[in-house]
Amino acid sequence: MRAHSLRSQPHDVTPVYYTIRIRGLLGQGVLRSFHDLHVAQPAGETVLTGHLDGWRLQEVLARIEALGLDLVELRRLDAHRP
């Protein structure tokens, strides 16, 4: 029997509203990687928000890691946000 990683497990396909805080102000080139999320840059941080299903959340987190960005906070919010 094969062992399965978390990545191979089915993810919830119902989008949930998330906010993702990253240390520092991201440049336009890096921000294009997150084109489908709302971007705000208050007080030296970049805040990404939007509806993400399980697969898309994993993609965003992998991109943050691949770009060497400093993830400050990942927060799941009320699913009824705009």
Helices and strands as residue ranges (DSSP letters): G 6-8, E 16-23, H 28-31, G 32-34, E 38-40, E 45-52, H 54-66, E 71-76
